[in-house]
Amino acid sequence: MKLYEIKEMQTDELIKRIEEEEKNLVDLRFSHQLKQLNNTSKLGLAKKDIARMKTILAEKLRKEKVAQTENKEGAKA
């Protein structure tokens, strides 16, 4: 998955997609252990995609938290 596609997703979409990809990674690992996985590079790609998504999710959550804090401070002033 491309970085710009991940950045365009909403927070809840991103959380659901991470869960799906983690389930997919478990399936890939299981297939690999059973010697049924022909292309083992899929494991690395899946892990990297999950890491990208988690990074973008953390950035989005951090931005939302900062925005909420600024709104509270603006309301007090």
N, CA, C and O atoms as a Tripos MOL2 file, in Angstrom:
@<TRIPOS>MOLECULE
protein
  308   307    77     0     0
PROTEIN
NO_CHARGES

@<TRIPOS>ATOM
      1 N           0.8430   -1.1740    0.0000 N.3       1 MET1
      2 CA          0.0000    0.0000    0.0000 C.3       1 MET1
      3 C           0.8900    1.2380    0.0000 C.2       1 MET1
      4 O           1.8980    1.2990    0.7030 O.2       1 MET1
      5 N           0.5050    2.1970   -0.7830 N.am      2 LYS2
      6 CA          1.2920    3.4220   -0.9110 C.3       2 LYS2
      7 C           1.0210    4.3630    0.2600 C.2       2 LYS2
      8 O          -0.0520    4.3450    0.8630 O.2       2 LYS2
      9 N           2.0180    5.1790    0.5600 N.am      3 LEU3
     10 CA          1.9370    6.0890    1.6920 C.3       3 LEU3
     11 C           0.8040    7.1020    1.5230 C.2       3 LEU3
     12 O           0.0970    7.4080    2.4830 O.2       3 LEU3
     13 N           0.6300    7.6200    0.3080 N.am      4 TYR4
     14 CA         -0.4270    8.6110    0.1000 C.3       4 TYR4
     15 C          -1.8120    7.9860    0.2920 C.2       4 TYR4
     16 O          -2.7450    8.6700    0.7140 O.2       4 TYR4
     17 N          -1.9530    6.6900   -0.0160 N.am      5 GLU5
     18 CA         -3.2340    6.0140    0.1990 C.3       5 GLU5
     19 C          -3.5330    5.8970    1.6910 C.2       5 GLU5
     20 O          -4.6740    6.0550    2.1250 O.2       5 GLU5
     21 N          -2.4900    5.6180    2.4620 N.am      6 ILE6
     22 CA         -2.6570    5.4830    3.9110 C.3       6 ILE6
     23 C          -3.0190    6.8280    4.5220 C.2       6 ILE6
     24 O          -3.8900    6.9030    5.3890 O.2       6 ILE6
     25 N          -2.3550    7.8910    4.0780 N.am      7 LYS7
     26 CA         -2.6040    9.2220    4.6340 C.3       7 LYS7
     27 C          -4.0110    9.7200    4.3310 C.2       7 LYS7
     28 O          -4.5590   10.5150    5.0950 O.2       7 LYS7
     29 N          -4.6040    9.2650    3.2280 N.am      8 GLU8
     30 CA         -5.9460    9.6970    2.8540 C.3       8 GLU8
     31 C          -7.0310    9.0290    3.6960 C.2       8 GLU8
     32 O          -8.1590    9.5180    3.7480 O.2       8 GLU8
     33 N          -6.7020    7.9240    4.3520 N.am      9 MET9
     34 CA         -7.6900    7.1850    5.1450 C.3       9 MET9
     35 C          -8.0580    7.9350    6.4190 C.2       9 MET9
     36 O          -7.2490    8.6720    6.9830 O.2       9 MET9
     37 N          -9.2970    7.7290    6.8590 N.am     10 GLN10
     38 CA         -9.7430    8.2590    8.1410 C.3      10 GLN10
     39 C          -9.1930    7.3720    9.2530 C.2      10 GLN10
     40 O          -8.7510    6.2520    8.9970 O.2      10 GLN10
     41 N          -9.2220    7.8680   10.4750 N.am     11 THR11
     42 CA         -8.6530    7.1490   11.6150 C.3      11 THR11
     43 C          -9.3250    5.7960   11.8260 C.2      11 THR11
     44 O          -8.6410    4.7880   12.0040 O.2      11 THR11
     45 N         -10.6610    5.7640   11.8090 N.am     12 ASP12
     46 CA        -11.3540    4.4950   12.0340 C.3      12 ASP12
     47 C         -11.1120    3.5020   10.9050 C.2      12 ASP12
     48 O         -11.0050    2.2990   11.1450 O.2      12 ASP12
     49 N         -11.0260    4.0050    9.6670 N.am     13 GLU13
     50 CA        -10.6890    3.1580    8.5230 C.3      13 GLU13
     51 C          -9.3140    2.5310    8.7100 C.2      13 GLU13
     52 O          -9.1040    1.3470    8.4480 O.2      13 GLU13
     53 N          -8.4020    3.3500    9.1630 N.am     14 LEU14
     54 CA         -7.0200    2.9240    9.3510 C.3      14 LEU14
     55 C          -6.9260    1.8380   10.4190 C.2      14 LEU14
     56 O          -6.1830    0.8700   10.2580 O.2      14 LEU14
     57 N          -7.6660    1.9940   11.4920 N.am     15 ILE15
     58 CA         -7.6630    0.9930   12.5620 C.3      15 ILE15
     59 C          -8.1910   -0.3420   12.0380 C.2      15 ILE15
     60 O          -7.6160   -1.3940   12.3180 O.2      15 ILE15
     61 N          -9.2880   -0.2990   11.2780 N.am     16 LYS16
     62 CA         -9.8500   -1.5260   10.7120 C.3      16 LYS16
     63 C          -8.8700   -2.1820    9.7470 C.2      16 LYS16
     64 O          -8.7090   -3.4020    9.7460 O.2      16 LYS16
     65 N          -8.2210   -1.3680    8.9340 N.am     17 ARG17
     66 CA         -7.2670   -1.9030    7.9550 C.3      17 ARG17
     67 C          -6.0650   -2.5420    8.6430 C.2      17 ARG17
     68 O          -5.5640   -3.5690    8.1850 O.2      17 ARG17
     69 N          -5.5990   -1.9430    9.7360 N.am     18 ILE18
     70 CA         -4.4800   -2.5140   10.4910 C.3      18 ILE18
     71 C          -4.8740   -3.8830   11.0340 C.2      18 ILE18
     72 O          -4.0930   -4.8320   10.9580 O.2      18 ILE18
     73 N          -6.0790   -3.9850   11.5800 N.am     19 GLU19
     74 CA         -6.5530   -5.2690   12.1030 C.3      19 GLU19
     75 C          -6.6030   -6.3230   11.0000 C.2      19 GLU19
     76 O          -6.2030   -7.4680   11.2110 O.2      19 GLU19
     77 N          -7.0980   -5.9320    9.8190 N.am     20 GLU20
     78 CA         -7.1660   -6.8600    8.6930 C.3      20 GLU20
     79 C          -5.7720   -7.3160    8.2690 C.2      20 GLU20
     80 O          -5.5430   -8.5010    8.0270 O.2      20 GLU20
     81 N          -4.8550   -6.3740    8.1840 N.am     21 GLU21
     82 CA         -3.5000   -6.7060    7.7570 C.3      21 GLU21
     83 C          -2.7810   -7.5810    8.7820 C.2      21 GLU21
     84 O          -1.9820   -8.4390    8.4090 O.2      21 GLU21
     85 N          -3.0570   -7.3720   10.0650 N.am     22 GLU22
     86 CA         -2.4470   -8.2170   11.0920 C.3      22 GLU22
     87 C          -2.9790   -9.6460   10.9940 C.2      22 GLU22
     88 O          -2.2260  -10.6010   11.1860 O.2      22 GLU22
     89 N          -4.2690   -9.7990   10.6980 N.am     23 LYS23
     90 CA         -4.8290  -11.1380   10.4880 C.3      23 LYS23
     91 C          -4.1990  -11.7850    9.2570 C.2      23 LYS23
     92 O          -3.8870  -12.9760    9.2580 O.2      23 LYS23
     93 N          -4.0170  -10.9870    8.2130 N.am     24 ASN24
     94 CA         -3.3830  -11.4790    6.9950 C.3      24 ASN24
     95 C          -1.9510  -11.9320    7.2830 C.2      24 ASN24
     96 O          -1.5050  -12.9520    6.7580 O.2      24 ASN24
     97 N          -1.2380  -11.1830    8.1080 N.am     25 LEU25
     98 CA          0.1350  -11.5340    8.4620 C.3      25 LEU25
     99 C           0.1790  -12.8640    9.2170 C.2      25 LEU25
    100 O           1.0730  -13.6790    8.9900 O.2      25 LEU25
    101 N          -0.7730  -13.0780   10.1050 N.am     26 VAL26
    102 CA         -0.8410  -14.3500   10.8330 C.3      26 VAL26
    103 C          -1.0500  -15.5000    9.8460 C.2      26 VAL26
    104 O          -0.4150  -16.5480    9.9590 O.2      26 VAL26
    105 N          -1.9450  -15.2940    8.8790 N.am     27 ASP27
    106 CA         -2.1870  -16.3240    7.8650 C.3      27 ASP27
    107 C          -0.9330  -16.5940    7.0360 C.2      27 ASP27
    108 O          -0.6210  -17.7440    6.7250 O.2      27 ASP27
    109 N          -0.2200  -15.5330    6.6850 N.am     28 LEU28
    110 CA          1.0140  -15.7020    5.9190 C.3      28 LEU28
    111 C           2.0590  -16.4740    6.7160 C.2      28 LEU28
    112 O           2.7390  -17.3470    6.1780 O.2      28 LEU28
    113 N           2.1800  -16.1530    7.9860 N.am     29 ARG29
    114 CA          3.1400  -16.8730    8.8340 C.3      29 ARG29
    115 C           2.7690  -18.3460    8.9490 C.2      29 ARG29
    116 O           3.6350  -19.2210    8.9220 O.2      29 ARG29
    117 N           1.4820  -18.6050    9.0770 N.am     30 PHE30
    118 CA          1.0180  -19.9860    9.1720 C.3      30 PHE30
    119 C           1.3330  -20.7390    7.8790 C.2      30 PHE30
    120 O           1.8250  -21.8670    7.9190 O.2      30 PHE30
    121 N           1.0520  -20.1190    6.7440 N.am     31 SER31
    122 CA          1.3530  -20.7310    5.4490 C.3      31 SER31
    123 C           2.8440  -20.9760    5.2880 C.2      31 SER31
    124 O           3.2580  -21.9960    4.7370 O.2      31 SER31
    125 N           3.6370  -20.0530    5.7630 N.am     32 HIS32
    126 CA          5.0940  -20.1890    5.6720 C.3      32 HIS32
    127 C           5.5760  -21.3830    6.5000 C.2      32 HIS32
    128 O           6.4470  -22.1360    6.0640 O.2      32 HIS32
    129 N           5.0130  -21.5490    7.6820 N.am     33 GLN33
    130 CA          5.4020  -22.6730    8.5360 C.3      33 GLN33
    131 C           5.0120  -24.0170    7.9210 C.2      33 GLN33
    132 O           5.6900  -25.0240    8.1270 O.2      33 GLN33
    133 N           3.9290  -24.0220    7.1760 N.am     34 LEU34
    134 CA          3.4750  -25.2510    6.5260 C.3      34 LEU34
    135 C           4.1230  -25.4560    5.1610 C.2      34 LEU34
    136 O           3.7730  -26.3870    4.4370 O.2      34 LEU34
    137 N           5.0610  -24.5910    4.8140 N.am     35 LYS35
    138 CA          5.7810  -24.6650    3.5350 C.3      35 LYS35
    139 C           4.8500  -24.4960    2.3380 C.2      35 LYS35
    140 O           5.1070  -25.0430    1.2650 O.2      35 LYS35
    141 N           3.7680  -23.7400    2.5210 N.am     36 GLN36
    142 CA          2.8200  -23.4990    1.4440 C.3      36 GLN36
    143 C           2.9920  -22.1230    0.8130 C.2      36 GLN36
    144 O           2.3720  -21.8210   -0.2060 O.2      36 GLN36
    145 N           3.8270  -21.2980    1.4150 N.am     37 LEU37
    146 CA          4.0140  -19.9400    0.9220 C.3      37 LEU37
    147 C           5.1670  -19.9330   -0.0720 C.2      37 LEU37
    148 O           6.3140  -20.1960    0.2890 O.2      37 LEU37
    149 N           4.8510  -19.6290   -1.3310 N.am     38 ASN38
    150 CA          5.8740  -19.6170   -2.3720 C.3      38 ASN38
    151 C           6.6980  -18.3420   -2.3490 C.2      38 ASN38
    152 O           7.9150  -18.3820   -2.5290 O.2      38 ASN38
    153 N           6.0460  -17.2210   -2.1290 N.am     39 ASN39
    154 CA          6.7180  -15.9280   -2.1570 C.3      39 ASN39
    155 C           6.8680  -15.4170   -0.7210 C.2      39 ASN39
    156 O           5.9580  -14.7870   -0.1810 O.2      39 ASN39
    157 N           8.0060  -15.6900   -0.1170 N.am     40 THR40
    158 CA          8.2090  -15.3210    1.2860 C.3      40 THR40
    159 C           8.4060  -13.8230    1.4810 C.2      40 THR40
    160 O           8.3620  -13.3400    2.6120 O.2      40 THR40
    161 N           8.6180  -13.0910    0.4130 N.am     41 SER41
    162 CA          8.7720  -11.6400    0.5530 C.3      41 SER41
    163 C           7.4630  -10.9820    0.9730 C.2      41 SER41
    164 O           7.4620   -9.8440    1.4420 O.2      41 SER41
    165 N           6.3570  -11.6860    0.8080 N.am     42 LYS42
    166 CA          5.0590  -11.1530    1.2390 C.3      42 LYS42
    167 C           5.0390  -10.9060    2.7400 C.2      42 LYS42
    168 O           4.3660   -9.9900    3.2130 O.2      42 LYS42
    169 N           5.7810  -11.7280    3.4960 N.am     43 LEU43
    170 CA          5.8600  -11.5360    4.9480 C.3      43 LEU43
    171 C           6.4570  -10.1750    5.2780 C.2      43 LEU43
    172 O           5.8980   -9.4230    6.0770 O.2      43 LEU43
    173 N           7.5730   -9.8640    4.6730 N.am     44 GLY44
    174 CA          8.2380   -8.5850    4.9230 C.3      44 GLY44
    175 C           7.4030   -7.4060    4.4790 C.2      44 GLY44
    176 O           7.3280   -6.3890    5.1680 O.2      44 GLY44
    177 N           6.7710   -7.5480    3.3170 N.am     45 LEU45
    178 CA          5.9250   -6.4660    2.8100 C.3      45 LEU45
    179 C           4.7320   -6.2200    3.7340 C.2      45 LEU45
    180 O           4.3580   -5.0730    3.9820 O.2      45 LEU45
    181 N           4.1430   -7.2910    4.2380 N.am     46 ALA46
    182 CA          2.9960   -7.1470    5.1390 C.3      46 ALA46
    183 C           3.4160   -6.4410    6.4250 C.2      46 ALA46
    184 O           2.7080   -5.5640    6.9180 O.2      46 ALA46
    185 N           4.5740   -6.8280    6.9650 N.am     47 LYS47
    186 CA          5.0540   -6.1890    8.1960 C.3      47 LYS47
    187 C           5.3430   -4.7110    7.9700 C.2      47 LYS47
    188 O           5.0340   -3.8790    8.8220 O.2      47 LYS47
    189 N           5.9300   -4.3840    6.8330 N.am     48 LYS48
    190 CA          6.2390   -2.9820    6.5350 C.3      48 LYS48
    191 C           4.9670   -2.1630    6.3500 C.2      48 LYS48
    192 O           4.8920   -1.0200    6.8000 O.2      48 LYS48
    193 N           3.9680   -2.7420    5.6900 N.am     49 ASP49
    194 CA          2.6950   -2.0350    5.5160 C.3      49 ASP49
    195 C           2.0370   -1.7530    6.8640 C.2      49 ASP49
    196 O           1.5140   -0.6620    7.0920 O.2      49 ASP49
    197 N           2.0660   -2.7410    7.7530 N.am     50 ILE50
    198 CA          1.4790   -2.5600    9.0810 C.3      50 ILE50
    199 C           2.2220   -1.4600    9.8310 C.2      50 ILE50
    200 O           1.6040   -0.6190   10.4830 O.2      50 ILE50
    201 N           3.5400   -1.4690    9.7380 N.am     51 ALA51
    202 CA          4.3360   -0.4460   10.4220 C.3      51 ALA51
    203 C           4.0200    0.9430    9.8710 C.2      51 ALA51
    204 O           3.9040    1.9010   10.6360 O.2      51 ALA51
    205 N           3.8820    1.0580    8.5520 N.am     52 ARG52
    206 CA          3.5330    2.3530    7.9440 C.3      52 ARG52
    207 C           2.1820    2.8350    8.4570 C.2      52 ARG52
    208 O           2.0220    3.9960    8.8350 O.2      52 ARG52
    209 N           1.2160    1.9240    8.4630 N.am     53 MET53
    210 CA         -0.1260    2.3000    8.8990 C.3      53 MET53
    211 C          -0.1390    2.7130   10.3650 C.2      53 MET53
    212 O          -0.8080    3.6810   10.7280 O.2      53 MET53
    213 N           0.5870    1.9960   11.2050 N.am     54 LYS54
    214 CA          0.6310    2.3490   12.6240 C.3      54 LYS54
    215 C           1.3190    3.6940   12.8360 C.2      54 LYS54
    216 O           0.9310    4.4560   13.7210 O.2      54 LYS54
    217 N           2.3300    3.9860   12.0330 N.am     55 THR55
    218 CA          3.0200    5.2700   12.1420 C.3      55 THR55
    219 C           2.0890    6.4160   11.7690 C.2      55 THR55
    220 O           2.0130    7.4130   12.4860 O.2      55 THR55
    221 N           1.3870    6.2810   10.6590 N.am     56 ILE56
    222 CA          0.4550    7.3210   10.2140 C.3      56 ILE56
    223 C          -0.6780    7.4750   11.2210 C.2      56 ILE56
    224 O          -1.1140    8.5920   11.5000 O.2      56 ILE56
    225 N          -1.1580    6.3550   11.7700 N.am     57 LEU57
    226 CA         -2.2170    6.4120   12.7770 C.3      57 LEU57
    227 C          -1.7530    7.1900   14.0030 C.2      57 LEU57
    228 O          -2.4950    8.0200   14.5290 O.2      57 LEU57
    229 N          -0.5480    6.9300   14.4550 N.am     58 ALA58
    230 CA         -0.0110    7.6470   15.6160 C.3      58 ALA58
    231 C           0.0990    9.1400   15.3260 C.2      58 ALA58
    232 O          -0.2000    9.9650   16.1890 O.2      58 ALA58
    233 N           0.5280    9.4890   14.1150 N.am     59 GLU59
    234 CA          0.6200   10.9040   13.7350 C.3      59 GLU59
    235 C          -0.7590   11.5570   13.7620 C.2      59 GLU59
    236 O          -0.9210   12.6610   14.2820 O.2      59 GLU59
    237 N          -1.7490   10.8680   13.1980 N.am     60 LYS60
    238 CA         -3.1040   11.4280   13.1610 C.3      60 LYS60
    239 C          -3.6600   11.6130   14.5690 C.2      60 LYS60
    240 O          -4.2630   12.6430   14.8700 O.2      60 LYS60
    241 N          -3.4580   10.6220   15.4260 N.am     61 LEU61
    242 CA         -3.9550   10.7240   16.7990 C.3      61 LEU61
    243 C          -3.2620   11.8500   17.5480 C.2      61 LEU61
    244 O          -3.8910   12.5570   18.3350 O.2      61 LEU61
    245 N          -1.9730   12.0170   17.3060 N.am     62 ARG62
    246 CA         -1.2210   13.0930   17.9520 C.3      62 ARG62
    247 C          -1.7440   14.4510   17.4890 C.2      62 ARG62
    248 O          -1.9040   15.3630   18.3000 O.2      62 ARG62
    249 N          -2.0120   14.5900   16.1890 N.am     63 LYS63
    250 CA         -2.5440   15.8520   15.6620 C.3      63 LYS63
    251 C          -3.9190   16.1580   16.2460 C.2      63 LYS63
    252 O          -4.2140   17.3030   16.5880 O.2      63 LYS63
    253 N          -4.7590   15.1300   16.3580 N.am     64 GLU64
    254 CA         -6.0900   15.3280   16.9330 C.3      64 GLU64
    255 C          -5.9920   15.7780   18.3880 C.2      64 GLU64
    256 O          -6.7400   16.6510   18.8280 O.2      64 GLU64
    257 N          -5.0750   15.1810   19.1220 N.am     65 LYS65
    258 CA         -4.9010   15.5370   20.5280 C.3      65 LYS65
    259 C          -4.4280   16.9830   20.6650 C.2      65 LYS65
    260 O          -4.9040   17.7120   21.5340 O.2      65 LYS65
    261 N          -3.4970   17.3950   19.8140 N.am     66 VAL66
    262 CA         -2.9990   18.7720   19.8380 C.3      66 VAL66
    263 C          -4.1240   19.7390   19.4830 C.2      66 VAL66
    264 O          -4.2570   20.7930   20.1050 O.2      66 VAL66
    265 N          -4.9300   19.3860   18.4880 N.am     67 ALA67
    266 CA         -6.0400   20.2490   18.0870 C.3      67 ALA67
    267 C          -7.0530   20.3980   19.2210 C.2      67 ALA67
    268 O          -7.5700   21.4920   19.4470 O.2      67 ALA67
    269 N          -7.3360   19.3240   19.9260 N.am     68 GLN68
    270 CA         -8.2680   19.3910   21.0530 C.3      68 GLN68
    271 C          -7.7090   20.2650   22.1630 C.2      68 GLN68
    272 O          -8.4420   21.0470   22.7680 O.2      68 GLN68
    273 N          -6.4200   20.1370   22.4320 N.am     69 THR69
    274 CA         -5.7800   20.9370   23.4740 C.3      69 THR69
    275 C          -5.8310   22.4190   23.1140 C.2      69 THR69
    276 O          -6.1010   23.2630   23.9680 O.2      69 THR69
    277 N          -5.5700   22.7300   21.8500 N.am     70 GLU70
    278 CA         -5.6130   24.1260   21.4040 C.3      70 GLU70
    279 C          -7.0270   24.6840   21.5010 C.2      70 GLU70
    280 O          -7.2100   25.8470   21.8610 O.2      70 GLU70
    281 N          -8.0210   23.8730   21.1860 N.am     71 ASN71
    282 CA         -9.4120   24.3210   21.2820 C.3      71 ASN71
    283 C          -9.7970   24.6140   22.7250 C.2      71 ASN71
    284 O         -10.5000   25.5870   22.9960 O.2      71 ASN71
    285 N          -9.3470   23.7850   23.6430 N.am     72 LYS72
    286 CA         -9.6410   24.0050   25.0590 C.3      72 LYS72
    287 C          -8.9710   25.2730   25.5630 C.2      72 LYS72
    288 O          -9.5730   26.0420   26.3110 O.2      72 LYS72
    289 N          -7.7280   25.4910   25.1550 N.am     73 GLU73
    290 CA         -7.0040   26.6890   25.5820 C.3      73 GLU73
    291 C          -7.6230   27.9380   24.9730 C.2      73 GLU73
    292 O          -7.6750   28.9820   25.6230 O.2      73 GLU73
    293 N          -8.0880   27.8440   23.7420 N.am     74 GLY74
    294 CA         -8.7320   28.9740   23.0910 C.3      74 GLY74
    295 C         -10.0600   29.3210   23.7400 C.2      74 GLY74
    296 O         -10.4340   30.4920   23.7990 O.2      74 GLY74
    297 N         -10.7660   28.3280   24.2200 N.am     75 ALA75
    298 CA        -12.0550   28.5560   24.8710 C.3      75 ALA75
    299 C         -11.8750   29.2030   26.2400 C.2      75 ALA75
    300 O         -12.7340   29.9670   26.6810 O.2      75 ALA75
    301 N         -10.7730   28.9070   26.9120 N.am     76 LYS76
    302 CA        -10.5070   29.4800   28.2300 C.3      76 LYS76
    303 C         -10.1140   30.9470   28.1460 C.2      76 LYS76
    304 O         -10.3870   31.7170   29.0670 O.2      76 LYS76
    305 N          -9.4810   31.3350   27.0600 N.am     77 ALA77
    306 CA         -8.9800   32.7100   26.9460 C.3      77 ALA77
    307 C         -10.0370   33.6900   26.6000 C.2      77 ALA77
    308 O          -9.7560   34.8820   26.4720 O.2      77 ALA77
@<TRIPOS>BOND
     1     1     2 1
     2     2     3 1
     3     3     4 2
     4     3     5 am
     5     5     6 1
     6     6     7 1
     7     7     8 2
     8     7     9 am
     9     9    10 1
    10    10    11 1
    11    11    12 2
    12    11    13 am
    13    13    14 1
    14    14    15 1
    15    15    16 2
    16    15    17 am
    17    17    18 1
    18    18    19 1
    19    19    20 2
    20    19    21 am
    21    21    22 1
    22    22    23 1
    23    23    24 2
    24    23    25 am
    25    25    26 1
    26    26    27 1
    27    27    28 2
    28    27    29 am
    29    29    30 1
    30    30    31 1
    31    31    32 2
    32    31    33 am
    33    33    34 1
    34    34    35 1
    35    35    36 2
    36    35    37 am
    37    37    38 1
    38    38    39 1
    39    39    40 2
    40    39    41 am
    41    41    42 1
    42    42    43 1
    43    43    44 2
    44    43    45 am
    45    45    46 1
    46    46    47 1
    47    47    48 2
    48    47    49 am
    49    49    50 1
    50    50    51 1
    51    51    52 2
    52    51    53 am
    53    53    54 1
    54    54    55 1
    55    55    56 2
    56    55    57 am
    57    57    58 1
    58    58    59 1
    59    59    60 2
    60    59    61 am
    61    61    62 1
    62    62    63 1
    63    63    64 2
    64    63    65 am
    65    65    66 1
    66    66    67 1
    67    67    68 2
    68    67    69 am
    69    69    70 1
    70    70    71 1
    71    71    72 2
    72    71    73 am
    73    73    74 1
    74    74    75 1
    75    75    76 2
    76    75    77 am
    77    77    78 1
    78    78    79 1
    79    79    80 2
    80    79    81 am
    81    81    82 1
    82    82    83 1
    83    83    84 2
    84    83    85 am
    85    85    86 1
    86    86    87 1
    87    87    88 2
    88    87    89 am
    89    89    90 1
    90    90    91 1
    91    91    92 2
    92    91    93 am
    93    93    94 1
    94    94    95 1
    95    95    96 2
    96    95    97 am
    97    97    98 1
    98    98    99 1
    99    99   100 2
   100    99   101 am
   101   101   102 1
   102   102   103 1
   103   103   104 2
   104   103   105 am
   105   105   106 1
   106   106   107 1
   107   107   108 2
   108   107   109 am
   109   109   110 1
   110   110   111 1
   111   111   112 2
   112   111   113 am
   113   113   114 1
   114   114   115 1
   115   115   116 2
   116   115   117 am
   117   117   118 1
   118   118   119 1
   119   119   120 2
   120   119   121 am
   121   121   122 1
   122   122   123 1
   123   123   124 2
   124   123   125 am
   125   125   126 1
   126   126   127 1
   127   127   128 2
   128   127   129 am
   129   129   130 1
   130   130   131 1
   131   131   132 2
   132   131   133 am
   133   133   134 1
   134   134   135 1
   135   135   136 2
   136   135   137 am
   137   137   138 1
   138   138   139 1
   139   139   140 2
   140   139   141 am
   141   141   142 1
   142   142   143 1
   143   143   144 2
   144   143   145 am
   145   145   146 1
   146   146   147 1
   147   147   148 2
   148   147   149 am
   149   149   150 1
   150   150   151 1
   151   151   152 2
   152   151   153 am
   153   153   154 1
   154   154   155 1
   155   155   156 2
   156   155   157 am
   157   157   158 1
   158   158   159 1
   159   159   160 2
   160   159   161 am
   161   161   162 1
   162   162   163 1
   163   163   164 2
   164   163   165 am
   165   165   166 1
   166   166   167 1
   167   167   168 2
   168   167   169 am
   169   169   170 1
   170   170   171 1
   171   171   172 2
   172   171   173 am
   173   173   174 1
   174   174   175 1
   175   175   176 2
   176   175   177 am
   177   177   178 1
   178   178   179 1
   179   179   180 2
   180   179   181 am
   181   181   182 1
   182   182   183 1
   183   183   184 2
   184   183   185 am
   185   185   186 1
   186   186   187 1
   187   187   188 2
   188   187   189 am
   189   189   190 1
   190   190   191 1
   191   191   192 2
   192   191   193 am
   193   193   194 1
   194   194   195 1
   195   195   196 2
   196   195   197 am
   197   197   198 1
   198   198   199 1
   199   199   200 2
   200   199   201 am
   201   201   202 1
   202   202   203 1
   203   203   204 2
   204   203   205 am
   205   205   206 1
   206   206   207 1
   207   207   208 2
   208   207   209 am
   209   209   210 1
   210   210   211 1
   211   211   212 2
   212   211   213 am
   213   213   214 1
   214   214   215 1
   215   215   216 2
   216   215   217 am
   217   217   218 1
   218   218   219 1
   219   219   220 2
   220   219   221 am
   221   221   222 1
   222   222   223 1
   223   223   224 2
   224   223   225 am
   225   225   226 1
   226   226   227 1
   227   227   228 2
   228   227   229 am
   229   229   230 1
   230   230   231 1
   231   231   232 2
   232   231   233 am
   233   233   234 1
   234   234   235 1
   235   235   236 2
   236   235   237 am
   237   237   238 1
   238   238   239 1
   239   239   240 2
   240   239   241 am
   241   241   242 1
   242   242   243 1
   243   243   244 2
   244   243   245 am
   245   245   246 1
   246   246   247 1
   247   247   248 2
   248   247   249 am
   249   249   250 1
   250   250   251 1
   251   251   252 2
   252   251   253 am
   253   253   254 1
   254   254   255 1
   255   255   256 2
   256   255   257 am
   257   257   258 1
   258   258   259 1
   259   259   260 2
   260   259   261 am
   261   261   262 1
   262   262   263 1
   263   263   264 2
   264   263   265 am
   265   265   266 1
   266   266   267 1
   267   267   268 2
   268   267   269 am
   269   269   270 1
   270   270   271 1
   271   271   272 2
   272   271   273 am
   273   273   274 1
   274   274   275 1
   275   275   276 2
   276   275   277 am
   277   277   278 1
   278   278   279 1
   279   279   280 2
   280   279   281 am
   281   281   282 1
   282   282   283 1
   283   283   284 2
   284   283   285 am
   285   285   286 1
   286   286   287 1
   287   287   288 2
   288   287   289 am
   289   289   290 1
   290   290   291 1
   291   291   292 2
   292   291   293 am
   293   293   294 1
   294   294   295 1
   295   295   296 2
   296   295   297 am
   297   297   298 1
   298   298   299 1
   299   299   300 2
   300   299   301 am
   301   301   302 1
   302   302   303 1
   303   303   304 2
   304   303   305 am
   305   305   306 1
   306   306   307 1
   307   307   308 2
@<TRIPOS>SUBSTRUCTURE
     1 MET1         2 RESIDUE 1 A MET
     2 LYS2         6 RESIDUE 1 A LYS
     3 LEU3        10 RESIDUE 1 A LEU
     4 TYR4        14 RESIDUE 1 A TYR
     5 GLU5        18 RESIDUE 1 A GLU
     6 ILE6        22 RESIDUE 1 A ILE
     7 LYS7        26 RESIDUE 1 A LYS
     8 GLU8        30 RESIDUE 1 A GLU
     9 MET9        34 RESIDUE 1 A MET
    10 GLN10       38 RESIDUE 1 A GLN
    11 THR11       42 RESIDUE 1 A THR
    12 ASP12       46 RESIDUE 1 A ASP
    13 GLU13       50 RESIDUE 1 A GLU
    14 LEU14       54 RESIDUE 1 A LEU
    15 ILE15       58 RESIDUE 1 A ILE
    16 LYS16       62 RESIDUE 1 A LYS
    17 ARG17       66 RESIDUE 1 A ARG
    18 ILE18       70 RESIDUE 1 A ILE
    19 GLU19       74 RESIDUE 1 A GLU
    20 GLU20       78 RESIDUE 1 A GLU
    21 GLU21       82 RESIDUE 1 A GLU
    22 GLU22       86 RESIDUE 1 A GLU
    23 LYS23       90 RESIDUE 1 A LYS
    24 ASN24       94 RESIDUE 1 A ASN
    25 LEU25       98 RESIDUE 1 A LEU
    26 VAL26      102 RESIDUE 1 A VAL
    27 ASP27      106 RESIDUE 1 A ASP
    28 LEU28      110 RESIDUE 1 A LEU
    29 ARG29      114 RESIDUE 1 A ARG
    30 PHE30      118 RESIDUE 1 A PHE
    31 SER31      122 RESIDUE 1 A SER
    32 HIS32      126 RESIDUE 1 A HIS
    33 GLN33      130 RESIDUE 1 A GLN
    34 LEU34      134 RESIDUE 1 A LEU
    35 LYS35      138 RESIDUE 1 A LYS
    36 GLN36      142 RESIDUE 1 A GLN
    37 LEU37      146 RESIDUE 1 A LEU
    38 ASN38      150 RESIDUE 1 A ASN
    39 ASN39      154 RESIDUE 1 A ASN
    40 THR40      158 RESIDUE 1 A THR
    41 SER41      162 RESIDUE 1 A SER
    42 LYS42      166 RESIDUE 1 A LYS
    43 LEU43      170 RESIDUE 1 A LEU
    44 GLY44      174 RESIDUE 1 A GLY
    45 LEU45      178 RESIDUE 1 A LEU
    46 ALA46      182 RESIDUE 1 A ALA
    47 LYS47      186 RESIDUE 1 A LYS
    48 LYS48      190 RESIDUE 1 A LYS
    49 ASP49      194 RESIDUE 1 A ASP
    50 ILE50      198 RESIDUE 1 A ILE
    51 ALA51      202 RESIDUE 1 A ALA
    52 ARG52      206 RESIDUE 1 A ARG
    53 MET53      210 RESIDUE 1 A MET
    54 LYS54      214 RESIDUE 1 A LYS
    55 THR55      218 RESIDUE 1 A THR
    56 ILE56      222 RESIDUE 1 A ILE
    57 LEU57      226 RESIDUE 1 A LEU
    58 ALA58      230 RESIDUE 1 A ALA
    59 GLU59      234 RESIDUE 1 A GLU
    60 LYS60      238 RESIDUE 1 A LYS
    61 LEU61      242 RESIDUE 1 A LEU
    62 ARG62      246 RESIDUE 1 A ARG
    63 LYS63      250 RESIDUE 1 A LYS
    64 GLU64      254 RESIDUE 1 A GLU
    65 LYS65      258 RESIDUE 1 A LYS
    66 VAL66      262 RESIDUE 1 A VAL
    67 ALA67      266 RESIDUE 1 A ALA
    68 GLN68      270 RESIDUE 1 A GLN
    69 THR69      274 RESIDUE 1 A THR
    70 GLU70      278 RESIDUE 1 A GLU
    71 ASN71      282 RESIDUE 1 A ASN
    72 LYS72      286 RESIDUE 1 A LYS
    73 GLU73      290 RESIDUE 1 A GLU
    74 GLY74      294 RESIDUE 1 A GLY
    75 ALA75      298 RESIDUE 1 A ALA
    76 LYS76      302 RESIDUE 1 A LYS
    77 ALA77      306 RESIDUE 1 A ALA
